[in-house]
């Protein structure tokens, strides 16, 4: 499974916890890309339910 910025952005639109975490990371002066990648590594890859959501909710989205 590879990280894709567009897919993570779509996922955080559907998950309040991830959105809150994203906003907290941004408030700590972390770039958007770094925050999304961190959340992908820590939450999506380690939580089967989030991995399922990442795949299901974002299946049609592809980075250019």
C-alpha positions, 0 to 999 in steps of 0.5 A: 500500500502506497501513500497518496496525498489525494486519497488521504485528503478524501479519507479525512473528510469522512473521519472526524478523528483523523480530521482533528488529528490533521488539524492538530498536526498542522497547528504544530507547524507541520506541513500538510504533506507531512501531516497526511503522510504521518497519519497514513503511517501511524493510523491507516497502516496499523488500523485495519478499519482505517485501511479498509476505509482508505481503500474503499472510500478512495478507490477511484482517486488517483494522484496525477 
